[in-house]
Amino acid sequence: CSYGHTTAAGAVPAADVVAGGRLPAPPGGSTQSSAGGWFPARGGEAAPRTAAREVAGPDGDEAHEADEPAHQAALAAVAILGGRLADLQLLVRKMTTGLSVVQAVDEIVTEARAELGARAMQQLQAGQGEGEADLWTVRQFWRLVEAFSVDNAPERLDYHALLFGPVFKGDRRAIAALARSNVLSVVQLRGVQHQDGHRHRHGFGSRGSGEGRTFVTLSRPVLRAAVRQLGSDARVGAGLRLAAAKEDVKDSEAAIRKVTEELAAIAALGSGGKGGDALRKRRELLLARLEKENQNIAANEVAIKKAKAMLASAEIE
């Protein structure tokens, strides 16, 4: 689980990737750009825009960028990797086999999606297995996929809102296990004293927002594209959606049993006499809870039906 501020690390001279892939050793935790300068990296990542621009081609030729659709496509493809050193190195290796930038990035995303899906399916099949797998559930994993794959999905989620929300319910071990499995990263945003005497913010967020807070993000920028693929996948994705919805239904049914038992106990006591008003208020709260759980079941039954239809369609193909 990666706590604390991000640290400087090397990044790939991206123009060399397009030229055929040289990876010189970056001195001092930085790397040389096609313009001859050095651009910084954060957490093993070049600044995403810088990496995209450098990989797609030399700087300073805006007319070239505007006139060539292939160049723009390369920019968009490399931006998916977010400037992460390890993924840019993987991009180089794939391009040396003859793939274009776009083809290579597509392959990296597909491989990342398959890795995520395989990890979740292993947990689904094993139930409470050994090691890290028994610390998180498929439902927790799938709710994260949903959170990061929707349109305009955030790059990060507030750690404490996620931790104490309905998915993790205060289970720090589950979040930590997902981080150790390289699904998530937990990052604290804080100022760091530099040699110039000023405090500089590291991690995520804009100036003046969120300093000192802890966030959860996907462990690799490329996973943002991978979870979108997984979210719409008709096989593995649909299977995980089905499992998560069934788990939600099971929990709602258990909650309904507890609510109905308490309602029966209140009915046996009667509404008059001592405690009558308190019992009436409690009964109203329980009925509201009962209605909420019934709505949850109805919504999840729709999700189950949709997932089963996707799986059935995939079998026909």
Salt bridges, closest charged atoms under 4 A:
ASP16 OD1 - ARG22 NH2 3.08
ASP59 OD2 - ARG53 NE 3.71
GLU65 OE2 - HIS71 NE2 3.85
GLU68 OE2 - HIS64 ND1 3.09
ASP87 OD2 - ARG84 NH1 3.74
ASP87 OD1 - ARG220 NH2 2.68
GLU107 OE2 - LYS94 NZ 2.65
GLU111 OE2 - LYS94 NZ 2.88
GLU115 OE2 - ARG119 NH2 2.84
GLU132 OE2 - ARG180 NE 2.98
GLU146 OE1 - ARG143 NH1 2.88
ASP158 OD1 - ARG213 NH2 2.78
ASP196 OD1 - HIS198 ND1 3.80
ASP196 OD2 - HIS200 NE2 2.92
GLU211 OE1 - ARG201 NE 2.92
GLU247 OE2 - ARG139 NH2 3.52
ASP248 OD1 - ARG139 NH1 2.63
ASP248 OD2 - ARG143 NH2 2.14
ASP251 OD2 - ARG139 NH2 2.57
GLU262 OE2 - ARG282 NE 2.72
ASP277 OD1 - ARG280 NH2 2.55
ASP277 OD2 - LYS281 NZ 3.68
GLU284 OE2 - ARG280 NH1 3.03
GLU293 OE2 - ARG289 NE 2.87
GLU317 OE1 - ARG235 NH2 3.98
